[in-house]
Amino acid sequence: MNFELTKEQKEVVQAARKFARGEFPDRARDFDREESFDVAIRKKACDLGFVGAFIEPEYDGAGYGLFEQALICEEFFAVDPGIGLAILSASFGAELIQLYGTDHQKREVLPRIAAGEAVIGTAITEPDAGSDVTAASTTAVRDGDDWVLNGTKMFITNGVGADYILVFCQTDPDQESRHQRHSFLLVPTETAGYSATKIHGKLGIRASETAEVVLKDARVPGDRLVGKQGAGFKQLMAFFNLTRIHVCAQAVGLARGALEEAVRHTQGRRQFGAPLASFQATQFKLAEMATRIRAARNLYYEAAWQADNGKLDHALVAMAKWFAGKVAVDCADEALQMHGGYGYIDEYKVQRLYRDAKIMEIYEGTKEVEKLIVARSLLC
Ligand SMILES: Cc1cc2nc3c(=O)[nH]c(=O)nc-3n(C[C@H](O)[C@H](O)[C@H](O)COP(=O)(O)OP(=O)(O)OC[C@H]3O[C@@H](n4cnc5c(N)ncnc54)[C@H](O)[C@@H]3O)c2cc1C
């Protein structure tokens, strides 16, 4: 398979790279230290069409494929994963609206996300339901024309700052199959009974906001149901197949950023009368990092290409996700090691990358869950 990027895709890469290199480096360390972010940067990214780039032109988006959105992820995360996530997560869930939402939901939400006027998040995880999403116990009960939601969601990206949260909740608890009990409801965060508390002290991606969300008798109109009632699990699996490819691209970007730091440092730093980069032990490490990054990129390119061409292979997506996550963690580790003591302090970007990398093996499906998916495809 030939993955030569098209002229337009190369332009997307160049534009995303230029934007990230221009906007992120001066702010990254402060955002990381202060667990903060400047939404003006996100607005600029929206104005350039980087956020929700997959949103169709009919809804004011750039109308790119999953592939192009992944290319943007790689470029942003190569410069700073925390800022990259704070920007690009603003559309986390727009995929579900575009795929399954009503025309009214699409018109209400998608143009606002593309324009940077609204942020959406998706709340699946709960204190007692993480990898096992079917255990999600948040309920939505019909009361007249409305839905009334109750439950607690954990680790929700943009839980405080979002305008909408897509809540994965039980609408059909009596269904025999655990896969037919849940639905997605589009909840405006201004709804009475919605509250969110920011979680502090994350290891990495600290520019991105993460929250615990509580829904207490939160009432939304019946037309907030996204797609078919009871189809939430099926929709979630389709959603993860798309967003996991983006996480692969995030991980590849991060690993590339780590390699760039390693190359720069080992060429400048001298020990035993010579640059670190002149030692074969260093060269082997750099060569291995570059090879792993290339392999991970090829996996996500293939998965994204398949997804955009109606041939999505969920086992390939799972392979790409766990592999890219490991590449990110390993490359950040090696890059820090090559920095010696300097890599251990936060004045050096590599320390941030080392901390940021771990999430790639956790969110949107842990590496263990991804391997289970791959194994299931082999053993069925
Ligand atoms: C920064 C951050 C942002 C996040 N953003 C969001 C968000 O926006 N929306 C959202 O819904 N969630 C979000 N999450 C939650 C994330 O998706 C979950 O943390 C993840 O799915 C794992 O769930 P858990 O933490 O409950 O771990 P658990 O499911 O408790 O897993 C703990 C460990 O056990 C392993 N394990 C579990 N089951 C098995 C099994 N059957 N076989 C082998 N090993 C197993 C796991 O792989 C893991 O290593 C976020 C998390 C973080 C940290």
The ligand as an SDF file (V2000), in Angstrom:
LIG
                    3D

 53 58  0  0  0  0  0  0  0  0999 V2000
   -6.4390   12.2640   31.4360 C   0  0  0  0  0  0  0  0  0  0  0  0
   -7.5980   11.3760   31.1590 C   0  0  0  0  0  0  0  0  0  0  0  0
   -8.6000   11.7880   30.2820 C   0  0  0  0  0  0  0  0  0  0  0  0
   -9.7150   10.9660   30.0630 C   0  0  0  0  0  0  0  0  0  0  0  0
  -10.7470   11.4300   29.2770 N   0  0  0  0  0  0  0  0  0  0  0  0
  -11.9050   10.7160   29.2430 C   0  0  0  0  0  0  0  0  0  0  0  0
  -13.0770   11.2560   28.6070 C   0  0  0  0  0  0  0  0  0  0  0  0
  -13.0600   12.3550   28.0490 O   0  0  0  0  0  0  0  0  0  0  0  0
  -14.2200   10.5250   28.6350 N   0  0  0  0  0  0  0  0  0  0  0  0
  -14.2920    9.3010   29.2460 C   0  0  0  0  0  0  0  0  0  0  0  0
  -15.3510    8.7020   29.2500 O   0  0  0  0  0  0  0  0  0  0  0  0
  -13.1960    8.7560   29.8480 N   0  0  0  0  0  0  0  0  0  0  0  0
  -12.0160    9.4530   29.8720 C   0  0  0  0  0  0  0  0  0  0  0  0
  -10.9200    8.9250   30.4990 N   0  0  0  0  0  0  0  0  0  0  0  0
  -11.0240    7.6220   31.1460 C   0  0  0  0  0  0  0  0  0  0  0  0
  -10.2220    6.5290   30.4550 C   0  0  0  0  0  0  0  0  0  0  0  0
  -10.7770    6.2170   29.2080 O   0  0  0  0  0  0  0  0  0  0  0  0
  -10.1620    5.3410   31.4360 C   0  0  0  0  0  0  0  0  0  0  0  0
   -9.3020    5.7180   32.4910 O   0  0  0  0  0  0  0  0  0  0  0  0
   -9.7030    4.0520   30.7830 C   0  0  0  0  0  0  0  0  0  0  0  0
  -10.6520    3.5890   29.8680 O   0  0  0  0  0  0  0  0  0  0  0  0
   -9.4330    2.9410   31.8060 C   0  0  0  0  0  0  0  0  0  0  0  0
  -10.4910    2.8120   32.7060 O   0  0  0  0  0  0  0  0  0  0  0  0
  -10.1730    2.8090   34.2860 P   0  0  0  0  0  0  0  0  0  0  0  0
   -9.3420    4.0130   34.5730 O   0  0  0  0  0  0  0  0  0  0  0  0
  -11.4480    2.6800   35.0130 O   0  0  0  0  0  0  0  0  0  0  0  0
   -9.2580    1.5450   34.5230 O   0  0  0  0  0  0  0  0  0  0  0  0
   -9.7410    0.0150   34.7560 P   0  0  0  0  0  0  0  0  0  0  0  0
  -10.7520   -0.3610   33.7510 O   0  0  0  0  0  0  0  0  0  0  0  0
  -10.0620   -0.1370   36.1860 O   0  0  0  0  0  0  0  0  0  0  0  0
   -8.3970   -0.7600   34.4330 O   0  0  0  0  0  0  0  0  0  0  0  0
   -7.3010   -0.8110   35.3550 C   0  0  0  0  0  0  0  0  0  0  0  0
   -6.2580   -1.7570   34.7470 C   0  0  0  0  0  0  0  0  0  0  0  0
   -6.8090   -3.0660   34.6160 O   0  0  0  0  0  0  0  0  0  0  0  0
   -6.6870   -3.5110   33.2770 C   0  0  0  0  0  0  0  0  0  0  0  0
   -7.8280   -4.3390   32.8910 N   0  0  0  0  0  0  0  0  0  0  0  0
   -9.1320   -4.0670   32.9960 C   0  0  0  0  0  0  0  0  0  0  0  0
   -9.8810   -5.0530   32.5130 N   0  0  0  0  0  0  0  0  0  0  0  0
   -9.0220   -5.9880   32.0450 C   0  0  0  0  0  0  0  0  0  0  0  0
   -9.1630   -7.2640   31.4160 C   0  0  0  0  0  0  0  0  0  0  0  0
  -10.3460   -7.7800   31.1140 N   0  0  0  0  0  0  0  0  0  0  0  0
   -8.0370   -7.9520   31.0940 N   0  0  0  0  0  0  0  0  0  0  0  0
   -6.8190   -7.4580   31.3560 C   0  0  0  0  0  0  0  0  0  0  0  0
   -6.6130   -6.2540   31.9560 N   0  0  0  0  0  0  0  0  0  0  0  0
   -7.7020   -5.5250   32.2880 C   0  0  0  0  0  0  0  0  0  0  0  0
   -6.6370   -2.2350   32.4420 C   0  0  0  0  0  0  0  0  0  0  0  0
   -6.0430   -2.4710   31.1730 O   0  0  0  0  0  0  0  0  0  0  0  0
   -5.8240   -1.3280   33.3400 C   0  0  0  0  0  0  0  0  0  0  0  0
   -4.4550   -1.5890   33.1710 O   0  0  0  0  0  0  0  0  0  0  0  0
   -9.7880    9.7090   30.6950 C   0  0  0  0  0  0  0  0  0  0  0  0
   -8.7430    9.2900   31.5420 C   0  0  0  0  0  0  0  0  0  0  0  0
   -7.6830   10.1030   31.7940 C   0  0  0  0  0  0  0  0  0  0  0  0
   -6.6230    9.6440   32.7620 C   0  0  0  0  0  0  0  0  0  0  0  0
  1  2  1  0
  2  3  1  0
  2 52  2  0
  3  4  2  0
  4  5  1  0
  4 50  1  0
  5  6  2  0
  6  7  1  0
  6 13  1  0
  7  8  2  0
  7  9  1  0
  9 10  1  0
 10 11  2  0
 10 12  1  0
 12 13  2  0
 13 14  1  0
 14 15  1  0
 14 50  1  0
 15 16  1  0
 16 17  1  0
 16 18  1  0
 18 19  1  0
 18 20  1  0
 20 21  1  0
 20 22  1  0
 22 23  1  0
 23 24  1  0
 24 25  2  0
 24 26  1  0
 24 27  1  0
 27 28  1  0
 28 29  2  0
 28 30  1  0
 28 31  1  0
 31 32  1  0
 32 33  1  0
 33 34  1  0
 33 48  1  0
 34 35  1  0
 35 36  1  0
 35 46  1  0
 36 37  1  0
 36 45  1  0
 37 38  2  0
 38 39  1  0
 39 40  1  0
 39 45  2  0
 40 41  1  0
 40 42  2  0
 42 43  1  0
 43 44  2  0
 44 45  1  0
 46 47  1  0
 46 48  1  0
 48 49  1  0
 50 51  2  0
 51 52  1  0
 52 53  1  0
M  END
$$$$
